Amino acid sequence: MKKFTYTITDPSGIHARPAGVLVKAIKPFASTCTITKGEKTVDLRKLMQLMGMGIKCGDTVEIKVEGTDEAEAAAYIENFLKENF
């Protein structure tokens, strides 16, 4: 299992367009990808659940990736977050 934390720096937080791109981009990965904020954890492949978390600028989230291609998936997600959020 790979996991890392990331603090959202985008003034809009996790918003629709880049979140949709992220969800589509990680679909080919076989690993299970989740995001946690506080007590709430959702699957990163579920756009509506991700948007429902209400992640704002300054919030710290934890990403967990587990599976056969976890290293690739975790690196991709971390890079995507840095570039977009």
N, CA, C and O atoms as a Maestro MAE file, in Angstrom:
{
 s_m_m2io_version
 :::
 2.0.0
}

f_m_ct {
 s_m_title
 :::
 protein
 m_atom[340] {
  # First column is atom index #
  i_m_mmod_type
  r_m_x_coord
  r_m_y_coord
  r_m_z_coord
  i_m_residue_number
  s_m_chain_name
  s_m_pdb_residue_name
  s_m_pdb_atom_name
  i_m_atomic_number
  :::
  1 25 0.844 -1.180 0.000 1 A "MET " " N  " 7
  2 3 0.000 0.000 0.000 1 A "MET " " CA " 6
  3 2 0.886 1.238 0.000 1 A "MET " " C  " 6
  4 15 1.875 1.318 0.729 1 A "MET " " O  " 8
  5 25 0.511 2.186 -0.823 2 A "LYS " " N  " 7
  6 3 1.173 3.492 -0.862 2 A "LYS " " CA " 6
  7 2 0.188 4.517 -0.328 2 A "LYS " " C  " 6
  8 15 -1.003 4.466 -0.635 2 A "LYS " " O  " 8
  9 25 0.691 5.450 0.474 3 A "LYS " " N  " 7
  10 3 -0.182 6.529 0.926 3 A "LYS " " CA " 6
  11 2 0.638 7.789 1.115 3 A "LYS " " C  " 6
  12 15 1.837 7.747 1.392 3 A "LYS " " O  " 8
  13 25 -0.041 8.903 0.956 4 A "PHE " " N  " 7
  14 3 0.604 10.196 1.138 4 A "PHE " " CA " 6
  15 2 -0.464 11.216 1.492 4 A "PHE " " C  " 6
  16 15 -1.651 10.999 1.253 4 A "PHE " " O  " 8
  17 25 -0.030 12.332 2.065 5 A "THR " " N  " 7
  18 3 -0.950 13.427 2.365 5 A "THR " " CA " 6
  19 2 -0.636 14.589 1.437 5 A "THR " " C  " 6
  20 15 0.488 14.754 0.963 5 A "THR " " O  " 8
  21 25 -1.661 15.382 1.198 6 A "TYR " " N  " 7
  22 3 -1.505 16.547 0.336 6 A "TYR " " CA " 6
  23 2 -2.424 17.647 0.858 6 A "TYR " " C  " 6
  24 15 -3.580 17.391 1.195 6 A "TYR " " O  " 8
  25 25 -1.907 18.864 0.923 7 A "THR " " N  " 7
  26 3 -2.706 20.013 1.327 7 A "THR " " CA " 6
  27 2 -3.125 20.770 0.073 7 A "THR " " C  " 6
  28 15 -2.283 21.172 -0.730 7 A "THR " " O  " 8
  29 25 -4.416 20.958 -0.085 8 A "ILE " " N  " 7
  30 3 -4.982 21.613 -1.261 8 A "ILE " " CA " 6
  31 2 -4.603 23.090 -1.253 8 A "ILE " " C  " 6
  32 15 -4.820 23.786 -0.261 8 A "ILE " " O  " 8
  33 25 -4.039 23.565 -2.356 9 A "THR " " N  " 7
  34 3 -3.611 24.957 -2.453 9 A "THR " " CA " 6
  35 2 -4.453 25.774 -3.429 9 A "THR " " C  " 6
  36 15 -4.368 27.002 -3.436 9 A "THR " " O  " 8
  37 25 -5.264 25.111 -4.251 10 A "ASP " " N  " 7
  38 3 -6.114 25.822 -5.204 10 A "ASP " " CA " 6
  39 2 -7.193 26.585 -4.437 10 A "ASP " " C  " 6
  40 15 -7.856 26.002 -3.579 10 A "ASP " " O  " 8
  41 25 -7.387 27.881 -4.727 11 A "PRO " " N  " 7
  42 3 -8.394 28.673 -4.011 11 A "PRO " " CA " 6
  43 2 -9.814 28.096 -4.111 11 A "PRO " " C  " 6
  44 15 -10.646 28.342 -3.238 11 A "PRO " " O  " 8
  45 25 -10.087 27.333 -5.169 12 A "SER " " N  " 7
  46 3 -11.419 26.736 -5.347 12 A "SER " " CA " 6
  47 2 -11.533 25.359 -4.719 12 A "SER " " C  " 6
  48 15 -12.609 24.763 -4.742 12 A "SER " " O  " 8
  49 25 -10.457 24.847 -4.164 13 A "GLY " " N  " 7
  50 3 -10.486 23.509 -3.596 13 A "GLY " " CA " 6
  51 2 -10.523 22.469 -4.708 13 A "GLY " " C  " 6
  52 15 -10.067 22.726 -5.822 13 A "GLY " " O  " 8
  53 25 -11.064 21.301 -4.405 14 A "ILE " " N  " 7
  54 3 -11.229 20.284 -5.450 14 A "ILE " " CA " 6
  55 2 -12.553 20.587 -6.137 14 A "ILE " " C  " 6
  56 15 -13.626 20.368 -5.575 14 A "ILE " " O  " 8
  57 25 -12.459 21.088 -7.347 15 A "HIS " " N  " 7
  58 3 -13.647 21.495 -8.084 15 A "HIS " " CA " 6
  59 2 -13.872 20.616 -9.303 15 A "HIS " " C  " 6
  60 15 -13.017 19.801 -9.652 15 A "HIS " " O  " 8
  61 25 -15.001 20.775 -9.942 16 A "ALA " " N  " 7
  62 3 -15.541 19.828 -10.916 16 A "ALA " " CA " 6
  63 2 -14.625 19.448 -12.072 16 A "ALA " " C  " 6
  64 15 -14.363 18.263 -12.277 16 A "ALA " " O  " 8
  65 25 -14.136 20.411 -12.824 17 A "ARG " " N  " 7
  66 3 -13.409 20.063 -14.043 17 A "ARG " " CA " 6
  67 2 -12.154 19.233 -13.772 17 A "ARG " " C  " 6
  68 15 -12.031 18.141 -14.328 17 A "ARG " " O  " 8
  69 25 -11.217 19.701 -12.943 18 A "PRO " " N  " 7
  70 3 -10.033 18.867 -12.708 18 A "PRO " " CA " 6
  71 2 -10.364 17.569 -11.971 18 A "PRO " " C  " 6
  72 15 -9.693 16.558 -12.182 18 A "PRO " " O  " 8
  73 25 -11.367 17.576 -11.127 19 A "ALA " " N  " 7
  74 3 -11.756 16.341 -10.439 19 A "ALA " " CA " 6
  75 2 -12.242 15.312 -11.454 19 A "ALA " " C  " 6
  76 15 -11.921 14.129 -11.346 19 A "ALA " " O  " 8
  77 25 -13.015 15.762 -12.439 20 A "GLY " " N  " 7
  78 3 -13.486 14.871 -13.500 20 A "GLY " " CA " 6
  79 2 -12.340 14.299 -14.311 20 A "GLY " " C  " 6
  80 15 -12.353 13.122 -14.669 20 A "GLY " " O  " 8
  81 25 -11.352 15.128 -14.601 21 A "VAL " " N  " 7
  82 3 -10.176 14.671 -15.347 21 A "VAL " " CA " 6
  83 2 -9.420 13.622 -14.529 21 A "VAL " " C  " 6
  84 15 -8.987 12.606 -15.073 21 A "VAL " " O  " 8
  85 25 -9.262 13.863 -13.234 22 A "LEU " " N  " 7
  86 3 -8.572 12.913 -12.365 22 A "LEU " " CA " 6
  87 2 -9.298 11.575 -12.334 22 A "LEU " " C  " 6
  88 15 -8.673 10.524 -12.473 22 A "LEU " " O  " 8
  89 25 -10.609 11.610 -12.152 23 A "VAL " " N  " 7
  90 3 -11.409 10.376 -12.088 23 A "VAL " " CA " 6
  91 2 -11.229 9.571 -13.374 23 A "VAL " " C  " 6
  92 15 -11.024 8.359 -13.316 23 A "VAL " " O  " 8
  93 25 -11.304 10.221 -14.519 24 A "LYS " " N  " 7
  94 3 -11.137 9.519 -15.796 24 A "LYS " " CA " 6
  95 2 -9.718 8.988 -15.959 24 A "LYS " " C  " 6
  96 15 -9.524 7.886 -16.473 24 A "LYS " " O  " 8
  97 25 -8.734 9.755 -15.530 25 A "ALA " " N  " 7
  98 3 -7.339 9.382 -15.734 25 A "ALA " " CA " 6
  99 2 -6.918 8.174 -14.904 25 A "ALA " " C  " 6
  100 15 -6.042 7.419 -15.327 25 A "ALA " " O  " 8
  101 25 -7.519 7.973 -13.737 26 A "ILE " " N  " 7
  102 3 -7.091 6.849 -12.900 26 A "ILE " " CA " 6
  103 2 -7.900 5.575 -13.150 26 A "ILE " " C  " 6
  104 15 -7.563 4.521 -12.611 26 A "ILE " " O  " 8
  105 25 -8.953 5.655 -13.952 27 A "LYS " " N  " 7
  106 3 -9.765 4.459 -14.232 27 A "LYS " " CA " 6
  107 2 -8.941 3.287 -14.768 27 A "LYS " " C  " 6
  108 15 -9.204 2.149 -14.380 27 A "LYS " " O  " 8
  109 25 -7.947 3.515 -15.650 28 A "PRO " " N  " 7
  110 3 -7.178 2.362 -16.168 28 A "PRO " " CA " 6
  111 2 -6.307 1.655 -15.120 28 A "PRO " " C  " 6
  112 15 -5.913 0.508 -15.326 28 A "PRO " " O  " 8
  113 25 -6.009 2.312 -14.019 29 A "PHE " " N  " 7
  114 3 -5.192 1.673 -12.991 29 A "PHE " " CA " 6
  115 2 -6.001 0.577 -12.287 29 A "PHE " " C  " 6
  116 15 -7.188 0.749 -12.012 29 A "PHE " " O  " 8
  117 25 -5.354 -0.529 -12.007 30 A "ALA " " N  " 7
  118 3 -6.029 -1.654 -11.350 30 A "ALA " " CA " 6
  119 2 -6.161 -1.451 -9.848 30 A "ALA " " C  " 6
  120 15 -7.036 -2.045 -9.217 30 A "ALA " " O  " 8
  121 25 -5.314 -0.632 -9.280 31 A "SER " " N  " 7
  122 3 -5.287 -0.435 -7.829 31 A "SER " " CA " 6
  123 2 -6.533 0.287 -7.316 31 A "SER " " C  " 6
  124 15 -7.185 1.043 -8.037 31 A "SER " " O  " 8
  125 25 -6.835 0.028 -6.055 32 A "THR " " N  " 7
  126 3 -7.898 0.745 -5.354 32 A "THR " " CA " 6
  127 2 -7.319 2.074 -4.888 32 A "THR " " C  " 6
  128 15 -6.265 2.112 -4.253 32 A "THR " " O  " 8
  129 25 -8.021 3.176 -5.210 33 A "CYS " " N  " 7
  130 3 -7.549 4.512 -4.867 33 A "CYS " " CA " 6
  131 2 -8.617 5.211 -4.035 33 A "CYS " " C  " 6
  132 15 -9.758 5.356 -4.475 33 A "CYS " " O  " 8
  133 25 -8.243 5.648 -2.824 34 A "THR " " N  " 7
  134 3 -9.197 6.345 -1.962 34 A "THR " " CA " 6
  135 2 -8.614 7.667 -1.495 34 A "THR " " C  " 6
  136 15 -7.400 7.866 -1.460 34 A "THR " " O  " 8
  137 25 -9.530 8.567 -1.135 35 A "ILE " " N  " 7
  138 3 -9.138 9.855 -0.576 35 A "ILE " " CA " 6
  139 2 -9.881 10.020 0.743 35 A "ILE " " C  " 6
  140 15 -11.068 9.709 0.838 35 A "ILE " " O  " 8
  141 25 -9.182 10.506 1.751 36 A "THR " " N  " 7
  142 3 -9.763 10.679 3.079 36 A "THR " " CA " 6
  143 2 -9.575 12.118 3.525 36 A "THR " " C  " 6
  144 15 -8.491 12.692 3.415 36 A "THR " " O  " 8
  145 25 -10.661 12.682 4.031 37 A "LYS " " N  " 7
  146 3 -10.625 14.001 4.673 37 A "LYS " " CA " 6
  147 2 -11.365 13.836 5.990 37 A "LYS " " C  " 6
  148 15 -12.564 13.555 6.014 37 A "LYS " " O  " 8
  149 25 -10.638 14.013 7.079 38 A "GLY " " N  " 7
  150 3 -11.258 13.810 8.394 38 A "GLY " " CA " 6
  151 2 -11.692 12.370 8.551 38 A "GLY " " C  " 6
  152 15 -10.879 11.454 8.424 38 A "GLY " " O  " 8
  153 25 -12.962 12.164 8.826 39 A "GLU " " N  " 7
  154 3 -13.505 10.824 9.039 39 A "GLU " " CA " 6
  155 2 -14.100 10.215 7.779 39 A "GLU " " C  " 6
  156 15 -14.525 9.059 7.792 39 A "GLU " " O  " 8
  157 25 -14.138 10.980 6.689 40 A "LYS " " N  " 7
  158 3 -14.810 10.533 5.467 40 A "LYS " " CA " 6
  159 2 -13.805 10.040 4.427 40 A "LYS " " C  " 6
  160 15 -12.835 10.729 4.112 40 A "LYS " " O  " 8
  161 25 -14.047 8.845 3.899 41 A "THR " " N  " 7
  162 3 -13.216 8.246 2.866 41 A "THR " " CA " 6
  163 2 -14.079 7.862 1.681 41 A "THR " " C  " 6
  164 15 -15.140 7.262 1.854 41 A "THR " " O  " 8
  165 25 -13.635 8.203 0.472 42 A "VAL " " N  " 7
  166 3 -14.368 7.825 -0.735 42 A "VAL " " CA " 6
  167 2 -13.410 7.284 -1.789 42 A "VAL " " C  " 6
  168 15 -12.204 7.526 -1.745 42 A "VAL " " O  " 8
  169 25 -13.977 6.550 -2.730 43 A "ASP " " N  " 7
  170 3 -13.252 6.007 -3.867 43 A "ASP " " CA " 6
  171 2 -12.957 7.148 -4.842 43 A "ASP " " C  " 6
  172 15 -13.862 7.898 -5.206 43 A "ASP " " O  " 8
  173 25 -11.713 7.283 -5.263 44 A "LEU " " N  " 7
  174 3 -11.342 8.363 -6.180 44 A "LEU " " CA " 6
  175 2 -11.945 8.195 -7.571 44 A "LEU " " C  " 6
  176 15 -11.864 9.112 -8.388 44 A "LEU " " O  " 8
  177 25 -12.544 7.049 -7.853 45 A "ARG " " N  " 7
  178 3 -13.178 6.838 -9.164 45 A "ARG " " CA " 6
  179 2 -14.641 7.297 -9.175 45 A "ARG " " C  " 6
  180 15 -15.305 7.216 -10.209 45 A "ARG " " O  " 8
  181 25 -15.133 7.765 -8.063 46 A "LYS " " N  " 7
  182 3 -16.532 8.186 -7.929 46 A "LYS " " CA " 6
  183 2 -16.599 9.711 -7.851 46 A "LYS " " C  " 6
  184 15 -16.430 10.290 -6.778 46 A "LYS " " O  " 8
  185 25 -16.846 10.353 -8.984 47 A "LEU " " N  " 7
  186 3 -16.812 11.811 -9.071 47 A "LEU " " CA " 6
  187 2 -17.779 12.476 -8.096 47 A "LEU " " C  " 6
  188 15 -17.397 13.415 -7.397 47 A "LEU " " O  " 8
  189 25 -19.004 12.014 -8.037 48 A "MET " " N  " 7
  190 3 -19.996 12.667 -7.171 48 A "MET " " CA " 6
  191 2 -19.614 12.537 -5.690 48 A "MET " " C  " 6
  192 15 -19.825 13.467 -4.911 48 A "MET " " O  " 8
  193 25 -19.060 11.398 -5.309 49 A "GLN " " N  " 7
  194 3 -18.614 11.232 -3.923 49 A "GLN " " CA " 6
  195 2 -17.441 12.156 -3.626 49 A "GLN " " C  " 6
  196 15 -17.373 12.764 -2.558 49 A "GLN " " O  " 8
  197 25 -16.515 12.255 -4.583 50 A "LEU " " N  " 7
  198 3 -15.362 13.141 -4.423 50 A "LEU " " CA " 6
  199 2 -15.819 14.586 -4.277 50 A "LEU " " C  " 6
  200 15 -15.344 15.300 -3.393 50 A "LEU " " O  " 8
  201 25 -16.728 15.019 -5.128 51 A "MET " " N  " 7
  202 3 -17.237 16.391 -5.065 51 A "MET " " CA " 6
  203 2 -18.024 16.626 -3.773 51 A "MET " " C  " 6
  204 15 -18.017 17.729 -3.226 51 A "MET " " O  " 8
  205 25 -18.697 15.588 -3.296 52 A "GLY " " N  " 7
  206 3 -19.498 15.688 -2.078 52 A "GLY " " CA " 6
  207 2 -18.674 15.857 -0.806 52 A "GLY " " C  " 6
  208 15 -19.220 16.187 0.247 52 A "GLY " " O  " 8
  209 25 -17.382 15.635 -0.895 53 A "MET " " N  " 7
  210 3 -16.532 15.786 0.289 53 A "MET " " CA " 6
  211 2 -16.323 17.249 0.652 53 A "MET " " C  " 6
  212 15 -15.960 17.559 1.786 53 A "MET " " O  " 8
  213 25 -16.546 18.148 -0.295 54 A "GLY " " N  " 7
  214 3 -16.395 19.573 -0.009 54 A "GLY " " CA " 6
  215 2 -14.979 19.959 0.371 54 A "GLY " " C  " 6
  216 15 -14.784 20.724 1.316 54 A "GLY " " O  " 8
  217 25 -13.998 19.455 -0.335 55 A "ILE " " N  " 7
  218 3 -12.604 19.730 -0.008 55 A "ILE " " CA " 6
  219 2 -12.246 21.132 -0.480 55 A "ILE " " C  " 6
  220 15 -12.376 21.464 -1.658 55 A "ILE " " O  " 8
  221 25 -11.790 21.950 0.471 56 A "LYS " " N  " 7
  222 3 -11.504 23.364 0.209 56 A "LYS " " CA " 6
  223 2 -10.007 23.636 0.296 56 A "LYS " " C  " 6
  224 15 -9.224 22.792 0.731 56 A "LYS " " O  " 8
  225 25 -9.636 24.832 -0.128 57 A "CYS " " N  " 7
  226 3 -8.256 25.275 -0.042 57 A "CYS " " CA " 6
  227 2 -7.793 25.213 1.422 57 A "CYS " " C  " 6
  228 15 -8.493 25.678 2.322 57 A "CYS " " O  " 8
  229 25 -6.632 24.647 1.640 58 A "GLY " " N  " 7
  230 3 -6.098 24.526 2.992 58 A "GLY " " CA " 6
  231 2 -6.391 23.194 3.653 58 A "GLY " " C  " 6
  232 15 -5.763 22.851 4.654 58 A "GLY " " O  " 8
  233 25 -7.351 22.425 3.102 59 A "ASP " " N  " 7
  234 3 -7.654 21.108 3.661 59 A "ASP " " CA " 6
  235 2 -6.541 20.132 3.316 59 A "ASP " " C  " 6
  236 15 -5.991 20.168 2.215 59 A "ASP " " O  " 8
  237 25 -6.214 19.267 4.256 60 A "THR " " N  " 7
  238 3 -5.235 18.218 4.014 60 A "THR " " CA " 6
  239 2 -5.980 16.907 3.840 60 A "THR " " C  " 6
  240 15 -6.824 16.538 4.657 60 A "THR " " O  " 8
  241 25 -5.652 16.211 2.762 61 A "VAL " " N  " 7
  242 3 -6.281 14.930 2.463 61 A "VAL " " CA " 6
  243 2 -5.221 13.840 2.462 61 A "VAL " " C  " 6
  244 15 -4.033 14.103 2.277 61 A "VAL " " O  " 8
  245 25 -5.672 12.623 2.670 62 A "GLU " " N  " 7
  246 3 -4.776 11.470 2.594 62 A "GLU " " CA " 6
  247 2 -5.222 10.600 1.429 62 A "GLU " " C  " 6
  248 15 -6.403 10.278 1.299 62 A "GLU " " O  " 8
  249 25 -4.282 10.228 0.595 63 A "ILE " " N  " 7
  250 3 -4.544 9.359 -0.542 63 A "ILE " " CA " 6
  251 2 -3.941 7.998 -0.234 63 A "ILE " " C  " 6
  252 15 -2.786 7.901 0.180 63 A "ILE " " O  " 8
  253 25 -4.736 6.939 -0.439 64 A "LYS " " N  " 7
  254 3 -4.240 5.568 -0.268 64 A "LYS " " CA " 6
  255 2 -4.447 4.831 -1.586 64 A "LYS " " C  " 6
  256 15 -5.512 4.901 -2.199 64 A "LYS " " O  " 8
  257 25 -3.410 4.128 -2.000 65 A "VAL " " N  " 7
  258 3 -3.463 3.353 -3.230 65 A "VAL " " CA " 6
  259 2 -2.960 1.955 -2.914 65 A "VAL " " C  " 6
  260 15 -1.885 1.784 -2.338 65 A "VAL " " O  " 8
  261 25 -3.752 0.953 -3.297 66 A "GLU " " N  " 7
  262 3 -3.387 -0.420 -2.981 66 A "GLU " " CA " 6
  263 2 -3.724 -1.314 -4.154 66 A "GLU " " C  " 6
  264 15 -4.860 -1.333 -4.629 66 A "GLU " " O  " 8
  265 25 -2.726 -2.059 -4.621 67 A "GLY " " N  " 7
  266 3 -2.950 -2.983 -5.721 67 A "GLY " " CA " 6
  267 2 -1.683 -3.255 -6.507 67 A "GLY " " C  " 6
  268 15 -0.584 -2.881 -6.097 67 A "GLY " " O  " 8
  269 25 -1.856 -3.909 -7.636 68 A "THR " " N  " 7
  270 3 -0.712 -4.359 -8.428 68 A "THR " " CA " 6
  271 2 0.094 -3.226 -9.049 68 A "THR " " C  " 6
  272 15 1.299 -3.368 -9.257 68 A "THR " " O  " 8
  273 25 -0.550 -2.110 -9.344 69 A "ASP " " N  " 7
  274 3 0.166 -0.980 -9.949 69 A "ASP " " CA " 6
  275 2 0.141 0.247 -9.037 69 A "ASP " " C  " 6
  276 15 0.078 1.384 -9.505 69 A "ASP " " O  " 8
  277 25 0.191 -0.003 -7.735 70 A "GLU " " N  " 7
  278 3 0.049 1.075 -6.751 70 A "GLU " " CA " 6
  279 2 1.127 2.148 -6.860 70 A "GLU " " C  " 6
  280 15 0.836 3.329 -6.671 70 A "GLU " " O  " 8
  281 25 2.354 1.764 -7.157 71 A "ALA " " N  " 7
  282 3 3.431 2.754 -7.242 71 A "ALA " " CA " 6
  283 2 3.164 3.737 -8.385 71 A "ALA " " C  " 6
  284 15 3.297 4.949 -8.215 71 A "ALA " " O  " 8
  285 25 2.789 3.208 -9.540 72 A "GLU " " N  " 7
  286 3 2.476 4.065 -10.702 72 A "GLU " " CA " 6
  287 2 1.275 4.949 -10.411 72 A "GLU " " C  " 6
  288 15 1.306 6.152 -10.673 72 A "GLU " " O  " 8
  289 25 0.223 4.359 -9.873 73 A "ALA " " N  " 7
  290 3 -1.010 5.103 -9.613 73 A "ALA " " CA " 6
  291 2 -0.775 6.198 -8.581 73 A "ALA " " C  " 6
  292 15 -1.233 7.326 -8.765 73 A "ALA " " O  " 8
  293 25 -0.073 5.884 -7.507 74 A "ALA " " N  " 7
  294 3 0.192 6.877 -6.458 74 A "ALA " " CA " 6
  295 2 1.022 8.028 -7.007 74 A "ALA " " C  " 6
  296 15 0.743 9.190 -6.712 74 A "ALA " " O  " 8
  297 25 2.034 7.717 -7.797 75 A "ALA " " N  " 7
  298 3 2.879 8.764 -8.383 75 A "ALA " " CA " 6
  299 2 2.057 9.647 -9.316 75 A "ALA " " C  " 6
  300 15 2.207 10.869 -9.314 75 A "ALA " " O  " 8
  301 25 1.192 9.029 -10.109 76 A "TYR " " N  " 7
  302 3 0.351 9.796 -11.023 76 A "TYR " " CA " 6
  303 2 -0.572 10.737 -10.249 76 A "TYR " " C  " 6
  304 15 -0.666 11.922 -10.571 76 A "TYR " " O  " 8
  305 25 -1.248 10.216 -9.238 77 A "ILE " " N  " 7
  306 3 -2.193 11.013 -8.458 77 A "ILE " " CA " 6
  307 2 -1.482 12.157 -7.746 77 A "ILE " " C  " 6
  308 15 -1.974 13.285 -7.744 77 A "ILE " " O  " 8
  309 25 -0.332 11.877 -7.142 78 A "GLU " " N  " 7
  310 3 0.401 12.921 -6.438 78 A "GLU " " CA " 6
  311 2 0.819 14.040 -7.397 78 A "GLU " " C  " 6
  312 15 0.683 15.221 -7.079 78 A "GLU " " O  " 8
  313 25 1.319 13.665 -8.556 79 A "ASN " " N  " 7
  314 3 1.709 14.653 -9.552 79 A "ASN " " CA " 6
  315 2 0.506 15.459 -10.034 79 A "ASN " " C  " 6
  316 15 0.593 16.676 -10.195 79 A "ASN " " O  " 8
  317 25 -0.618 14.774 -10.262 80 A "PHE " " N  " 7
  318 3 -1.835 15.450 -10.714 80 A "PHE " " CA " 6
  319 2 -2.304 16.480 -9.686 80 A "PHE " " C  " 6
  320 15 -2.669 17.598 -10.049 80 A "PHE " " O  " 8
  321 25 -2.296 16.109 -8.416 81 A "LEU " " N  " 7
  322 3 -2.709 17.024 -7.365 81 A "LEU " " CA " 6
  323 2 -1.804 18.261 -7.328 81 A "LEU " " C  " 6
  324 15 -2.287 19.386 -7.203 81 A "LEU " " O  " 8
  325 25 -0.510 18.047 -7.437 82 A "LYS " " N  " 7
  326 3 0.434 19.169 -7.411 82 A "LYS " " CA " 6
  327 2 0.210 20.118 -8.582 82 A "LYS " " C  " 6
  328 15 0.348 21.332 -8.428 82 A "LYS " " O  " 8
  329 25 -0.131 19.583 -9.744 83 A "GLU " " N  " 7
  330 3 -0.323 20.407 -10.929 83 A "GLU " " CA " 6
  331 2 -1.683 21.103 -10.977 83 A "GLU " " C  " 6
  332 15 -1.819 22.154 -11.603 83 A "GLU " " O  " 8
  333 25 -2.698 20.518 -10.315 84 A "ASN " " N  " 7
  334 3 -4.063 21.022 -10.468 84 A "ASN " " CA " 6
  335 2 -4.733 21.539 -9.205 84 A "ASN " " C  " 6
  336 15 -5.680 22.320 -9.296 84 A "ASN " " O  " 8
  337 25 -4.274 21.132 -8.041 85 A "PHE " " N  " 7
  338 3 -4.942 21.533 -6.814 85 A "PHE " " CA " 6
  339 2 -3.957 22.126 -5.825 85 A "PHE " " C  " 6
  340 15 -4.348 22.522 -4.727 85 A "PHE " " O  " 8
  :::
 }
 m_bond[339] {
  # First column is bond index #
  i_m_from
  i_m_to
  i_m_order
  :::
  1 1 2 1
  2 2 3 1
  3 3 4 2
  4 3 5 1
  5 5 6 1
  6 6 7 1
  7 7 8 2
  8 7 9 1
  9 9 10 1
  10 10 11 1
  11 11 12 2
  12 11 13 1
  13 13 14 1
  14 14 15 1
  15 15 16 2
  16 15 17 1
  17 17 18 1
  18 18 19 1
  19 19 20 2
  20 19 21 1
  21 21 22 1
  22 22 23 1
  23 23 24 2
  24 23 25 1
  25 25 26 1
  26 26 27 1
  27 27 28 2
  28 27 29 1
  29 29 30 1
  30 30 31 1
  31 31 32 2
  32 31 33 1
  33 33 34 1
  34 34 35 1
  35 35 36 2
  36 35 37 1
  37 37 38 1
  38 38 39 1
  39 39 40 2
  40 39 41 1
  41 41 42 1
  42 42 43 1
  43 43 44 2
  44 43 45 1
  45 45 46 1
  46 46 47 1
  47 47 48 2
  48 47 49 1
  49 49 50 1
  50 50 51 1
  51 51 52 2
  52 51 53 1
  53 53 54 1
  54 54 55 1
  55 55 56 2
  56 55 57 1
  57 57 58 1
  58 58 59 1
  59 59 60 2
  60 59 61 1
  61 61 62 1
  62 62 63 1
  63 63 64 2
  64 63 65 1
  65 65 66 1
  66 66 67 1
  67 67 68 2
  68 67 69 1
  69 69 70 1
  70 70 71 1
  71 71 72 2
  72 71 73 1
  73 73 74 1
  74 74 75 1
  75 75 76 2
  76 75 77 1
  77 77 78 1
  78 78 79 1
  79 79 80 2
  80 79 81 1
  81 81 82 1
  82 82 83 1
  83 83 84 2
  84 83 85 1
  85 85 86 1
  86 86 87 1
  87 87 88 2
  88 87 89 1
  89 89 90 1
  90 90 91 1
  91 91 92 2
  92 91 93 1
  93 93 94 1
  94 94 95 1
  95 95 96 2
  96 95 97 1
  97 97 98 1
  98 98 99 1
  99 99 100 2
  100 99 101 1
  101 101 102 1
  102 102 103 1
  103 103 104 2
  104 103 105 1
  105 105 106 1
  106 106 107 1
  107 107 108 2
  108 107 109 1
  109 109 110 1
  110 110 111 1
  111 111 112 2
  112 111 113 1
  113 113 114 1
  114 114 115 1
  115 115 116 2
  116 115 117 1
  117 117 118 1
  118 118 119 1
  119 119 120 2
  120 119 121 1
  121 121 122 1
  122 122 123 1
  123 123 124 2
  124 123 125 1
  125 125 126 1
  126 126 127 1
  127 127 128 2
  128 127 129 1
  129 129 130 1
  130 130 131 1
  131 131 132 2
  132 131 133 1
  133 133 134 1
  134 134 135 1
  135 135 136 2
  136 135 137 1
  137 137 138 1
  138 138 139 1
  139 139 140 2
  140 139 141 1
  141 141 142 1
  142 142 143 1
  143 143 144 2
  144 143 145 1
  145 145 146 1
  146 146 147 1
  147 147 148 2
  148 147 149 1
  149 149 150 1
  150 150 151 1
  151 151 152 2
  152 151 153 1
  153 153 154 1
  154 154 155 1
  155 155 156 2
  156 155 157 1
  157 157 158 1
  158 158 159 1
  159 159 160 2
  160 159 161 1
  161 161 162 1
  162 162 163 1
  163 163 164 2
  164 163 165 1
  165 165 166 1
  166 166 167 1
  167 167 168 2
  168 167 169 1
  169 169 170 1
  170 170 171 1
  171 171 172 2
  172 171 173 1
  173 173 174 1
  174 174 175 1
  175 175 176 2
  176 175 177 1
  177 177 178 1
  178 178 179 1
  179 179 180 2
  180 179 181 1
  181 181 182 1
  182 182 183 1
  183 183 184 2
  184 183 185 1
  185 185 186 1
  186 186 187 1
  187 187 188 2
  188 187 189 1
  189 189 190 1
  190 190 191 1
  191 191 192 2
  192 191 193 1
  193 193 194 1
  194 194 195 1
  195 195 196 2
  196 195 197 1
  197 197 198 1
  198 198 199 1
  199 199 200 2
  200 199 201 1
  201 201 202 1
  202 202 203 1
  203 203 204 2
  204 203 205 1
  205 205 206 1
  206 206 207 1
  207 207 208 2
  208 207 209 1
  209 209 210 1
  210 210 211 1
  211 211 212 2
  212 211 213 1
  213 213 214 1
  214 214 215 1
  215 215 216 2
  216 215 217 1
  217 217 218 1
  218 218 219 1
  219 219 220 2
  220 219 221 1
  221 221 222 1
  222 222 223 1
  223 223 224 2
  224 223 225 1
  225 225 226 1
  226 226 227 1
  227 227 228 2
  228 227 229 1
  229 229 230 1
  230 230 231 1
  231 231 232 2
  232 231 233 1
  233 233 234 1
  234 234 235 1
  235 235 236 2
  236 235 237 1
  237 237 238 1
  238 238 239 1
  239 239 240 2
  240 239 241 1
  241 241 242 1
  242 242 243 1
  243 243 244 2
  244 243 245 1
  245 245 246 1
  246 246 247 1
  247 247 248 2
  248 247 249 1
  249 249 250 1
  250 250 251 1
  251 251 252 2
  252 251 253 1
  253 253 254 1
  254 254 255 1
  255 255 256 2
  256 255 257 1
  257 257 258 1
  258 258 259 1
  259 259 260 2
  260 259 261 1
  261 261 262 1
  262 262 263 1
  263 263 264 2
  264 263 265 1
  265 265 266 1
  266 266 267 1
  267 267 268 2
  268 267 269 1
  269 269 270 1
  270 270 271 1
  271 271 272 2
  272 271 273 1
  273 273 274 1
  274 274 275 1
  275 275 276 2
  276 275 277 1
  277 277 278 1
  278 278 279 1
  279 279 280 2
  280 279 281 1
  281 281 282 1
  282 282 283 1
  283 283 284 2
  284 283 285 1
  285 285 286 1
  286 286 287 1
  287 287 288 2
  288 287 289 1
  289 289 290 1
  290 290 291 1
  291 291 292 2
  292 291 293 1
  293 293 294 1
  294 294 295 1
  295 295 296 2
  296 295 297 1
  297 297 298 1
  298 298 299 1
  299 299 300 2
  300 299 301 1
  301 301 302 1
  302 302 303 1
  303 303 304 2
  304 303 305 1
  305 305 306 1
  306 306 307 1
  307 307 308 2
  308 307 309 1
  309 309 310 1
  310 310 311 1
  311 311 312 2
  312 311 313 1
  313 313 314 1
  314 314 315 1
  315 315 316 2
  316 315 317 1
  317 317 318 1
  318 318 319 1
  319 319 320 2
  320 319 321 1
  321 321 322 1
  322 322 323 1
  323 323 324 2
  324 323 325 1
  325 325 326 1
  326 326 327 1
  327 327 328 2
  328 327 329 1
  329 329 330 1
  330 330 331 1
  331 331 332 2
  332 331 333 1
  333 333 334 1
  334 334 335 1
  335 335 336 2
  336 335 337 1
  337 337 338 1
  338 338 339 1
  339 339 340 2
  :::
 }
}
